[in-house]
Amino acid sequence: MKSETVERYQKYVIPNYTRYPVCLVKGAGSRVWDDSGKPYLDYFPGWGCALLGHCPPLVVDAVQQQVAKLIHVPNSWHTEPQGELAEALCNKLHWPAQAFFCNSGTEANEAAIKIARLWGKPNGKFKIITMIDSFHGRTMGSISATGQPKYQQNLEPLLPGFVHVPFGDIDAVAAAIDHETAAVLIEPIQGEGGINIPPAGYMQNLRQLTRDKGMLLMLDEVQSGMGRVGEWYAHQLDAVEADVVSLAKALASGIAMGGVLARPEVAAVLKPGTHAATYGGNPISAVASLATIRTIEKEGLLARSKNLEELFRKRFTALMPKCPWITEVRARGVMVGIQLSIEGAPIVKACLEKGLLINCTHQTVIRLLPAMNLSDAEFEEGCSILEEALINPVVS
């Protein structure tokens, strides 16, 4: 890494991230290259944003054409790409919906929180039940919703009205409901929490409970949506219908984009003046998202995601006899979590040195969010590097 880059960051960039000593300058597919020309195989592209890998051709072409035609106009005007994208996303659901667009996952969840408050206000409802080990974003509303105190330290007082219960425990949800409860906000699969998959029947029971109690079911699909799990939305794996869904990350293949899909009768609470996003649904982000959808459909990537799920599960489950510190392998599509009984950071470091980029969350979960179009050769290459690091861990 060039010394001038290091010096520039030290002098001018706020150090609120822990950064690796690597400067990436180019990406294509599941590969990135640093400023010395060294290639890396990326199993965590864009922290989940690059679901099609880096610089997917249809997205690049759509953005290049749009940036020369119209970059941005405010939402006091109509644009064709935003309307087309809203139609495309809503039609992927199995229930009627309308769309609101913003710029990120935390913004999408802030919009969902506001919808729940506005919807519940006439009946004195404002509380939202969320899950322990959930992650909903870094802004004040979404971080108050997040069920991880480590992210909330020194930010108190938090936004009131959130109740956190164990993930997967329907009785705990039922016990937390009172006359002021407006909604449940949940990730269908917890991502940052460690690729935690709900027990069978839980999502269906949660849907029935919220209906019986006159509450909204709001699903945070920022990480699990856009086909990552082999369906367009993770809640479709459980055949449930939601009232609100938040999206971001892979929505526009790395171009800043977030969104909310809500049933029309629920979306109706967002009247003019109640909510807005200056850049939300801008033409560049919208065409990038449309091109992302076209690529997934054209290349049959929903099926490929399911295929990769089985490949990853079998590969690392088979490794467990050699590595007793692997205690569980969890996978849905290209959301993969390898639970360890040892620290995962040395595994990440060892893989980086061998040219593989991965992530560790909650100290002991190796988290992989590879591209849906990862090739068989790239699967074999990356898994071989990760296997070696897992078989021969450096224990600090």
N, C-alpha and C positions, 0 to 999 in steps of 0.2 A: 504494500500500500504506500502511495507516495506521501512523503513527509509534508508537503504543502497542503494536502487534503486533511491530514491529521491536525496541522496547525490551524487551518481555517475553521475546522469544527471546534477546536478548543477555544478559539477566540470569539466566534460568532454564533455558535449553535448552542442553545440551552441543553444541558446534559440530562434530559429526563428519560433517555433511553439507554439501556445497556447495549452497546454496539460491538459487533465482532470487528476485528481489525482487517476488514475486507471491504474494498470499494468496488461495487458491481457497476459495470458500464454497458452491458449488452445482454439481451435474453432472446431465446428462440425455443419454442416448445418447452420441454422440461429441462433446458440447459440455461445457465447464466455464465458470464465470463467476468473476471475481475480486471482491474486496470493493468495487471501484468500479463494478461492473456490466459490465465489459468481457468479452465472450465470446471463447472460444478454441476452435478445432477441435483435438481431441486425437487425434493419430496414435500416441501412446504411453501409452494410458490405464492408469494405475495400475502403471506399469512392467510391463505384461503381465498384470496381475491382472484388469482390466476387459475381458475378452474379448467381452462383450456390450455394451460401453459402460458408462456410469455409470448406476447406479440402475435396472437392468432391472426392468420392472414385476412379472414373476412372482417374482423374487427378493425385491424389496421387500415384496410381499404375503406371501410365505412367512415372512420374518423377522418382520414385524409381528405375524402371527398366533402364531408360536412364542414370541416374547418375552413375550407375555401369558399363555402356558400353562406353559412350563417352560424356564428359561434354562440351568441346568447341574446335572448330577449326576455323581458320579465314575464311573469305569469298573468299579467293583465292582457296578454295576447295568446292566441292559439298557435300551436305548431303541429305540423303533421306527425313528426316522429313521436312526440309525447302521447298523442292519442293512439297511434298504432301500437306503442309499447304497452299502454294500459290495457288495450284490447287483448294483446298477446298473453300478458301475464294473467289476467282474469280468466281467460279461456282455458288456461292450464289447470285451473281449479275445478272441483266438482260441485261448486256452489256459486251462486251469483255474488259478484263483488265489484267494487270500484277502487281506483288507485289514487294515492297521493305520493308525490315524489320529493325526495330530499337528497342528502349528499353522503350519508354514512349510516352505519348500523345504530350507533347511539342516537342519532337524530330520528331514525325510524322508530326506535323504542320510545323516545320522548313523545313522538306523535301518538303512539299507541296509548301511553299513559294519559295524555291529554284527552284522547277519545274516551277512555274509561271514566275519567273525571267528569267530562261534559255529559256523557251518557247517564251516569249515576246521579248527577246533581239534583234533578227534580225529585228523586226519591230519597235524598239524604245519603247516598252511597258514594264513597270515595276510596275505600281501602282496596288494595290489590295484594293478593297472595302470590308470592314467588317462592323459588326453591333454594334450599341450601346448596352451595357450590355452583349456583347459576352465575352467568356473566351476561350483562345486558348493555354495558357501555361505560363511558368515563364521565359523561356530563352529570349534573347533580341529580336529575330525576332518575336516570338509568343506573347510576352508581348506587343510589338509595335502593333501587329494586334488586340490585345484585346481591346474592346471598353469600358474600365473602368479605368478612370484616377487614381483612388485610388491605383491601382496596379503599376502604372508607376511613382509615386512620387519619386523624387530624383534620378531617373535613366536616366534622360535626359542627352544628346540628344538621342532620340529613333531612331530606324531604319526608315529612311524616306520612303515615298511611300504608306502609308496607309491612307485611307479615311473612316471615320466612319459615318454611316447613321442609321436612326431608323429601328429597326427590324420590318419586315412585311409591309414596305412602298415601293412598287415597283416604285412609282414615284420618291422617294428620290434616289433610286439606279440609275435610268435612268438619273437623273439630275447630278449625281456625275461622270458619265462616260465622259472621254475625250480621245484624241488620244493616251495617254500614259497608259491607263488602260488595264491591262493584264487579270485580273481575279476578281471574287467575291469569298470570303471565308466566309462560313456561317455554323452555327450549324442548322440542320433541326429542332431541338428542343433545345432551349437554356437551358442548365442544371444549371450551377452555377449562371446564370442570373435569375433563379427562376422558372424553368420548364415552359418557355414561348413557346407557340404553335403558329405557323404562321397562319394567316387567310386563309380561303379556297381560293384556286387558286393561292396563292402567289408563292409557289415553282414552279408551272408550268409556271407562268408568268416570273419568274426569269430565268428559263431554256431557255425560248424562247428569252428573252432579251439578254442573254449572247451569244446565237447562232447568233442572228441577228447582234450583235456588234463584232463578231469574238473574243470572250473572253472565258476563262475557267470558269466553275462552279466547285468550290472546296468545298466539304462538310466535315466539322469536325464532325465525328461520334464517337469521342473518348468516349463520354458518352452514346450516343443513339444507337450505333451499337451492333452487336453480339446477336441480338434477343431480346434485352431488351424491345422493343416496340411492340413485337408480330410479327414482320417481321425481317429478318436477318439484314436489314439496314433500318433506319428510312425514308430515301428518297423513299423507296418502298411503304410507306403509301400514298404518293402523286403521285405514278406512274411516277416519273421523272428519267432521267438518268443523271449522273454526268460525269465529266472528271477526277476528282481526289477525293478520299475519304481517310480520315485519321482515323486510329483506334488505340485503346490502352485499358486501364482499364480492361474490362472483357475479353479481347482477349485471355488471358491465365490463367484466374481464379485467378489472383493475383501474378503469376510469372511475372517478369518484361518483358513486350513485347509491342511493338508498330509496326504500319505498315501503308503503303500507298498503295492503289490500284489506278492505273491510266490506262486510255486507252492506248493501245500500241503506237499509234502515238504521244501521249503526254509523255508517259514514256520514249520514245526514247531519250529525251534530257538528261537523266541521263546516260551519257557515262562513261566508266571507268575513274576514277580520279575526277569526278564532285561531288560525294557524297559517303559517307560510314558510317558504324556503326560497331565498333569492335565486339560487342556482338550481333548484329542484326541477328535474325533468328537462334540463337544457338540451338542445338538439344534439350536441356532441355525445353526452352520456346516453341519450335515448337511442341513437343509432348504434352505439357500441353495444348496448344491451340487446337490441334487435338482432345484431349480427352474432352475438353470443348464442341466442336462441336458435338462429338459423344453423349455426355450426353444430350444435348439439343434435338437432334434428337430421341434418344432412349426413353426419358421420355416425349416426346411431349410438350416441354416447351414453344414453340411459342404460342400454344393455351392457355396454363396455364397463360402466361403473359397477354394475352387479357382478360382472365377471371378475373385475379386479378385487372386489370384496372377498370373493371366495379364494382367489389366489393369495391374497395377503393373510387371510385367516388360516388357511392350510399351511402356508410357509412357516409362520411364526408359532402356530400351535405345535407343529412337528419339531420345532426347536426346543420346546419346553423340557424334554428329558435331559438335554445337554445343559440347559440353563435353568436350574431350579429357582433362580431369582426372577424368572418370568412367571407371574402368578395367574395372569389372564390375558387373553387377546380379545379385544372388542372391535367389531367392524360393522359399519353400515355403508355400503357403497365405498367411496373413497374418503371416508372418515374412519381412521384406524387408530386405536389406542392399545399400546402394549404396556400392561401394568407390571411394574417391577417392585421387588422388595428392597432394592438398592437405589441410590441416587442416580438420576438419569443424566445429569449434566456432563459427567465424563464420557458418556456414550455419544452425546451430541458433539463434544469436542473431538473425539476420535473419528467420527464420521466426517466432520468438517476437514480434518487433516487429510482424509482420503478422498475428498471431493464430493461428499454427499451432504446436502443441507436438510436437516430435520429439526424437530422441536421437542422440548420437554416441558410438560405442564404439571403443576402440583408436585414438583420435585421428583416424582417417581413414575410418571406416565410418558412414554415416548409417543408423541402425537404426530401422525402423518396425515397430510391433506394433499396427496399427489393429484396431478392433473387427470381428468377423466380419460384423456387420450394418451396416457402413458403407454408406450409400446411394450411388447413382451421383452425385448432386449433391455429396455430401460428398467423394467421391473426386475429382471434377473441381475442386472448390474448393481442397482441400488440395494436390493435385498442381500446380495453377497457382502457388500460393504457393511451393512447394518448387522448382519449375522456375525461377522468377524468381531465387530465391536461388542456385541452382546455376549459372545462366547468368552471373550478375553477382556472383561471390564477392568478398568483402572479404578480401584476403590480408594478414595481419598481418606 
